[in-house]
Every structure is written in structure tokens, then in C-alpha cells.
Amino acid sequence: MAEANPAAAAENLPTDAAVDAAAEDAANAAAVASGDPDQMLGVVQSSLVDLWTDFLARLPFLAAGVVVLFAAWGASSLAKSAVRRLLARSRFKRGVRDLAQQFASVTVWVLAIIVAAVIVFPGMTPAKVLAGLGIGSVALGFAFKDIVENFLAGVLILWRFPFDPGDYIVCGDVEGRVEEVTVRMTLVRQTNGELVVLPNAQLFKEPVTVRTYEPRRRSTIIVGVSYDTDVDEAREVLRDALSGCESVSSDHPVEIFAQEYASSSINFEVTWWCGTTPLDERSSRDEVVSATKRAMDTAGIEIPFPYRTLTFKEPLPLEGREDCETAES
């Protein structure tokens, strides 16, 4: 028969504090079961005193946890600043640099929360904190599906999308300049001054037109000339007019084509390249329209109004014609 280990038996014995706590719990249960109001009030007071005492005992740990979180706030700013300086001269796009800064900040905050949890709860270990964060992340993922979706879309936008703050984009009915891209949303300033907050998931799912992806974009207007105009002469007049416009890019050829026989004119399609921002495009269009109108007037080429020819099966009498003929006779 194996001999009992005295040390193990001693470890299994309840401590004095455990015995006292068990005795106090039994006394409180008996007081509640008795139904005596004085005893029940005493139990409530004893519980409140125990809670207050436990709070005072843990107050230094709580204060230390708060200090750690405040230190994390400063460390997060320092980490973002360090990453920004480190990547300032790199060839990475701005979205990648912003993503690196945000990840540095998130990393500092996660570490600070783990340290604060271990300090505030002495029985807690980093492994338990990480396990709790893993289980909590799954629960939060189901509870906040849209937020998680926007977060992941924001990471992909910052990492791979071909636009940065300052670019002009079009997404659905929203058109404007990108003010800021975060991991959850994108701020777009429209040309009328309104600020639109777009969820990143919408940008990731819908087609996005980046107007300023290239330094130049093509613009087109339609110019009509009368049917008695020489087509080749009109084409050269239009080409000379655009050659004198400062906003027309000289790196791309001006394209002028006779497009169609319209109801009152022969229409020319005039195409040129200009700046990509909305202001550049409108300014260039204004300059081109003004230049072509002046050139047409100088060359004596008519830009016709719509003509209408009315045909009747039977002659229509004109009022007052008979009176005029009588007066003449």
C-alpha cells in the first residue's frame, strides 16, 4: 500500500481564508433563509463593505492599468511618426504608407491592452488574454459584420487601389476629390463643397472611375457648320483655332472628324487632351468653345440655327392678300 505524501495532503487542505469565506457564505445564506429583515440588511451591508474593500485593494492595479493606456496613447503617436519618417522617401504609394502607420498604431494598442489586463487582473496571463481576444473577435465578427467588411475593404483599398488622397474619383452618384482614406471609410469632397462619407465596402464592390489616374484626359465637343460650307476649309479653321489654346496638350494630336449630316448642319467631332481635374476640364472646354466661335466668325463660316421646312399638300391662302391686291389696283 502506497504511503500518502504529507506535502500533497497539506496542499489539498483548505486555507484559513477559504474556511472563513465558506463560513461567512453559510452564515449569509442562513440569514437570508430566515427572512429576518435586520439580518438581511446586515448581509447587504457586509457585501457592500466587501466590495468596497476589494475595490480599494485593486485600486493601485487599476491606476497602473490606466497609466499603461495613457502611455500607449503617446507610444502610438510616436510609432506612427517613426513609420511616417521611415517611409517618407520610399517609393511606396501614399495608401501603403498610411496603412503601415495605422498598423503600427494598432499593434501598440493591442500590446498595451494585454499589459493593462495582466496588471489589473493578477491571475490573467498573456496567453489567456490572447485566447479571449480570439474568441471575442469571432463574436464581434458576427455581430458587426458590416464594420468588419468595411475594415477589410479599407485595408485592400489602402494596399492595392490606384487612387490616393487628392485624386478625383466617381463611384455611382458620388464624384469628387478624395480627402482621406481610413480603414473603415473614405471621405470624398464633391465639387459643390459637400463632404460625402463612403463606406469602403461600397468602393470595393462598385466600379470606381479615377479621373486623375493619368495626367491628361480627352475632351470632345460637337461643332456644326452650314451645308454650303467647304468641309476641308472648316476642318482647317477648327484645327488652327485649337492650336492657339494654351489648355490643349501638345503631347497628343488634335482630332477633328466630320461626324454626320444633321438636320441643319454638318457636325464635326472635335477632340483634344487637357488636364484631368474638373476645373481643368471646364476651363479648357471654355477656351476651346470661345476659340472655335471666333475662328468661325473670322472665316465667315456660319454655325447655323436649326432650320425647319414646312410642306403643305394644298396652297394656303394668306390673310390680307386680296386686300393688298385691291389696294394695288
Phi, psi and omega per residue, in radians:
M1 nan 2.251 -3.066
A2 -1.271 2.489 3.128
E3 -1.421 2.490 -3.141
A4 -1.273 2.496 3.124
N5 -1.500 2.023 -3.102
P6 -1.078 -0.627 -3.113
A7 -1.161 -0.749 3.128
A8 -1.159 -0.676 3.114
A9 -1.123 -0.630 3.128
A10 -1.174 -0.624 3.130
E11 -1.175 -0.550 -3.104
N12 -1.351 -0.297 -3.135
L13 -1.240 2.441 3.126
P14 -1.197 2.526 3.113
T15 -1.348 2.945 3.123
D16 -1.110 -0.666 -3.139
A17 -1.143 -0.670 3.126
A18 -1.179 -0.689 3.112
V19 -1.120 -0.740 3.134
D20 -1.129 -0.712 3.136
A21 -1.134 -0.702 3.124
A22 -1.154 -0.700 3.125
A23 -1.150 -0.691 3.130
E24 -1.148 -0.705 3.118
D25 -1.116 -0.709 3.129
A26 -1.137 -0.684 3.130
A27 -1.160 -0.710 3.122
N28 -1.135 -0.701 3.118
A29 -1.122 -0.701 3.115
A30 -1.139 -0.649 3.139
A31 -1.172 -0.697 3.120
V32 -1.188 -0.679 -3.129
A33 -1.179 -0.516 -3.114
S34 -1.211 -0.457 3.128
G35 1.399 0.093 3.136
D36 -1.273 2.111 -3.113
P37 -1.039 -0.661 -3.134
D38 -1.133 -0.752 3.132
Q39 -1.161 -0.699 3.121
M40 -1.123 -0.699 3.079
L41 -1.095 -0.662 3.097
G42 -1.127 -0.656 3.108
V43 -1.112 -0.755 3.141
V44 -1.095 -0.786 3.129
Q45 -1.093 -0.716 3.121
S46 -1.103 -0.681 3.130
S47 -1.163 -0.729 3.118
L48 -1.117 -0.694 3.108
V49 -1.122 -0.697 3.120
D50 -1.121 -0.721 3.109
L51 -1.111 -0.756 3.124
W52 -1.113 -0.740 3.122
T53 -1.096 -0.735 3.124
D54 -1.151 -0.642 3.100
F55 -1.126 -0.768 3.119
L56 -1.110 -0.626 3.128
A57 -1.166 -0.584 -3.110
R58 -1.638 -0.052 -3.100
L59 -1.013 -0.750 3.092
P60 -1.049 -0.650 3.120
F61 -1.169 -0.705 3.102
L62 -1.100 -0.729 3.118
A63 -1.098 -0.717 3.110
A64 -1.122 -0.668 3.095
G65 -1.119 -0.705 3.103
V66 -1.124 -0.692 3.102
V67 -1.088 -0.710 3.118
V68 -1.080 -0.724 3.137
L69 -1.169 -0.690 3.064
F70 -1.119 -0.696 3.085
A71 -1.122 -0.611 3.114
A72 -1.137 -0.611 3.109
W73 -1.059 -0.797 3.096
G74 -1.193 -0.699 3.135
A75 -1.142 -0.604 3.109
S76 -1.116 -0.750 3.104
S77 -1.114 -0.711 3.115
L78 -1.137 -0.688 3.136
A79 -1.124 -0.757 3.121
K80 -1.117 -0.703 3.127
S81 -1.147 -0.693 3.132
A82 -1.142 -0.742 3.115
V83 -1.152 -0.663 3.134
R84 -1.116 -0.768 3.111
R85 -1.176 -0.624 -3.115
L86 -1.164 -0.651 -3.082
L87 -1.732 0.117 -3.056
A88 -1.087 -0.665 -3.086
R89 -1.749 0.162 -3.140
S90 -1.404 2.961 3.140
R91 -1.618 0.094 3.119
F92 -1.194 2.551 3.080
K93 -1.170 2.821 -3.047
R94 -1.079 -0.636 3.131
G95 -1.067 -0.670 3.117
V96 -1.180 -0.692 3.120
R97 -1.132 -0.745 3.099
D98 -1.109 -0.684 3.123
L99 -1.111 -0.713 3.122
A100 -1.114 -0.690 3.114
Q101 -1.120 -0.752 -3.127
Q102 -1.188 -0.656 3.088
F103 -1.169 -0.640 3.074
A104 -1.090 -0.729 3.115
S105 -1.132 -0.778 3.139
V106 -1.096 -0.687 3.131
T107 -1.078 -0.762 3.123
V108 -1.093 -0.738 -3.117
W109 -1.189 -0.653 3.109
V110 -1.119 -0.785 3.108
L111 -1.092 -0.697 -3.141
A112 -1.154 -0.681 3.117
I113 -1.136 -0.684 3.106
I114 -1.103 -0.812 -3.134
V115 -1.107 -0.763 3.141
A116 -1.104 -0.677 3.122
A117 -1.137 -0.703 3.126
V118 -1.161 -0.611 -3.140
I119 -1.276 -0.795 -3.073
V120 -1.214 -0.655 3.138
F121 -1.984 1.685 -3.035
P122 -1.004 -0.522 -3.132
G123 -1.395 -0.096 -3.107
M124 -1.433 2.518 3.081
T125 -2.132 2.771 3.110
P126 -0.991 -0.619 3.132
A127 -1.122 -0.721 3.116
K128 -1.158 -0.666 3.119
V129 -1.121 -0.776 3.133
L130 -1.123 -0.675 3.095
A131 -1.112 -0.735 3.097
G132 -1.117 -0.684 3.100
L133 -1.139 -0.633 3.124
G134 -1.141 -0.817 3.111
I135 -1.144 -0.711 3.139
G136 -1.148 -0.630 -3.141
S137 -1.137 -0.632 3.094
V138 -1.142 -0.784 3.126
A139 -1.113 -0.749 3.123
L140 -1.175 -0.553 3.112
G141 -1.084 -0.706 3.090
F142 -1.291 -0.635 -3.084
A143 -1.304 -0.605 -3.086
F144 -2.124 1.051 -3.076
K145 -1.059 -0.779 -3.090
D146 -1.138 -0.697 -3.140
I147 -1.137 -0.759 3.122
V148 -1.119 -0.691 3.128
E149 -1.106 -0.753 3.108
N150 -1.139 -0.637 3.131
F151 -1.112 -0.859 3.139
L152 -1.116 -0.698 3.091
A153 -1.111 -0.661 3.102
G154 -1.110 -0.693 3.095
V155 -1.082 -0.779 -3.137
L156 -1.178 -0.637 3.111
I157 -1.129 -0.802 3.132
L158 -1.132 -0.527 -3.046
W159 -1.502 -0.696 -2.938
R160 -2.160 -0.377 -2.997
F161 -1.228 2.515 -3.046
P162 -1.508 0.703 3.015
F163 -2.514 2.655 -3.121
D164 -2.256 2.925 3.018
P165 -0.950 2.311 -3.067
G166 1.875 -0.349 3.100
D167 -1.368 2.676 3.065
Y168 -1.744 2.209 -3.096
I169 -2.240 2.844 3.050
V170 -2.289 2.156 3.105
C171 -2.381 1.836 -3.079
G172 1.144 -2.166 3.133
D173 -1.596 0.040 -3.081
V174 -1.775 2.223 3.084
E175 -2.408 2.283 3.126
G176 3.000 -2.958 -3.100
R177 -1.632 2.352 3.118
V178 -1.262 2.067 3.133
E179 -1.528 -0.799 -3.072
E180 -2.745 2.508 3.065
V181 -2.115 2.077 3.080
T182 -1.986 3.125 -3.113
V183 -1.316 -0.089 -3.141
R184 -2.086 -0.569 -3.039
M185 -2.623 2.890 3.103
T186 -2.195 2.281 3.138
L187 -1.699 2.177 -3.105
V188 -2.131 2.184 3.100
R189 -1.680 1.999 -3.137
Q190 -1.293 2.895 -3.088
T191 -1.170 -0.351 3.082
N192 -1.537 0.097 3.080
G193 1.671 -0.170 -3.124
E194 -1.326 2.513 3.128
L195 -1.764 2.172 -3.131
V196 -1.943 2.290 3.092
V197 -1.746 1.968 -3.121
L198 -1.812 2.193 2.997
P199 -1.106 2.448 -3.089
N200 -1.101 -0.515 3.118
A201 -1.089 -0.618 3.115
Q202 -1.160 -0.745 3.098
L203 -1.125 -0.593 -3.093
F204 -1.312 -0.539 -3.061
K205 -1.586 -0.596 -3.040
E206 -1.677 2.726 3.074
P207 -1.112 2.419 -3.134
V208 -2.169 2.217 3.061
T209 -1.736 2.120 3.108
V210 -1.730 1.771 -3.044
R211 -1.229 -0.495 -3.074
T212 -1.827 0.411 3.126
Y213 -1.152 -0.636 3.064
E214 -1.904 2.711 -3.113
P215 -1.258 -0.280 -3.135
R216 -2.308 2.635 3.058
R217 -2.421 2.777 -3.060
R218 -1.645 2.453 3.078
S219 -2.207 2.676 -3.067
T220 -2.460 2.435 2.965
I221 -2.290 2.822 3.093
I222 -1.949 2.194 3.131
V223 -2.066 2.196 3.128
G224 -1.805 2.457 3.076
V225 -2.202 2.746 -3.099
S226 -1.205 2.827 -3.052
Y227 -1.227 -0.382 3.123
D228 -1.524 0.156 3.136
T229 -1.527 2.474 3.034
D230 -1.250 2.128 -3.038
V231 -1.108 -0.762 -3.118
D232 -1.135 -0.697 3.105
E233 -1.115 -0.746 3.128
A234 -1.102 -0.665 3.132
R235 -1.101 -0.748 -3.137
E236 -1.204 -0.628 3.103
V237 -1.109 -0.746 3.113
L238 -1.137 -0.706 -3.128
R239 -1.141 -0.732 3.111
D240 -1.141 -0.621 3.139
A241 -1.129 -0.723 -3.122
L242 -1.297 -0.457 -3.135
S243 -1.174 -0.358 3.121
G244 -1.646 0.079 -3.140
C245 -1.556 2.220 -3.110
E246 -1.206 -0.552 -3.074
S247 -1.374 -0.176 3.131
V248 -1.446 2.178 -3.088
S249 -1.205 2.333 3.081
S250 -1.501 -0.129 3.134
D251 -1.390 -0.271 3.135
H252 -2.168 2.488 -3.120
P253 -1.262 2.579 3.007
V254 -1.402 2.306 -3.093
E255 -1.995 2.168 -3.132
I256 -2.266 2.095 -3.119
F257 -2.266 2.408 2.951
A258 -1.231 2.077 -2.927
Q259 -1.652 -0.849 -3.004
E260 -2.844 2.856 2.962
Y261 -1.577 1.797 3.124
A262 -1.501 -3.139 -3.061
S263 -1.135 -0.569 -3.090
S264 -2.250 0.016 -3.039
S265 -2.754 2.897 2.920
I266 -1.678 2.114 -3.039
N267 -1.643 2.356 3.045
F268 -1.855 2.384 3.009
E269 -1.660 2.001 -3.088
V270 -1.892 2.086 -3.056
T271 -2.191 2.365 3.108
W272 -2.585 2.991 -3.118
W273 -1.988 2.431 -3.102
C274 -2.542 -2.962 3.111
G275 -1.140 2.907 -2.981
T276 -1.750 -0.327 -3.129
T277 -1.306 2.730 3.121
P278 -0.984 -0.663 3.125
L279 -1.159 -0.732 3.108
D280 -1.070 -0.741 -3.116
E281 -1.153 -0.796 -3.133
R282 -1.148 -0.702 3.133
S283 -1.132 -0.731 3.131
S284 -1.157 -0.716 3.125
R285 -1.101 -0.710 3.105
D286 -1.079 -0.757 -3.129
E287 -1.150 -0.721 -3.104
V288 -1.190 -0.774 3.134
V289 -1.080 -0.757 3.136
S290 -1.126 -0.732 -3.110
A291 -1.171 -0.731 3.137
T292 -1.181 -0.645 3.108
K293 -1.125 -0.772 3.124
R294 -1.117 -0.722 -3.120
A295 -1.151 -0.695 3.106
M296 -1.124 -0.746 3.131
D297 -1.117 -0.722 -3.131
T298 -1.138 -0.679 -3.124
A299 -1.411 -0.092 -3.134
G300 1.289 0.436 3.137
I301 -1.667 2.258 -3.072
E302 -1.473 2.337 2.936
I303 -1.747 1.735 -2.857
P304 -1.329 2.661 2.923
F305 -1.383 2.843 3.087
P306 -1.075 2.269 3.102
Y307 -1.736 2.534 3.068
R308 -2.277 2.195 3.083
T309 -1.911 2.106 -3.107
L310 -1.817 2.247 -3.137
T311 -2.096 2.270 -3.132
F312 -2.016 2.496 3.129
K313 -1.195 -0.599 -3.130
E314 -2.150 2.563 3.118
P315 -1.083 2.454 3.116
L316 -1.789 2.238 3.107
P317 -1.222 2.514 3.106
L318 -1.671 2.279 -3.134
E319 -1.155 2.377 3.129
G320 1.488 -0.029 -3.132
R321 -1.173 -0.757 -3.121
E322 -1.137 -0.659 3.123
D323 -1.115 -0.686 3.138
C324 -1.136 -0.748 -3.138
E325 -1.128 -0.665 3.115
T326 -1.132 -0.714 -3.130
A327 -1.178 -0.613 3.136
E328 -1.206 -0.640 -3.141
S329 -1.284 nan nan
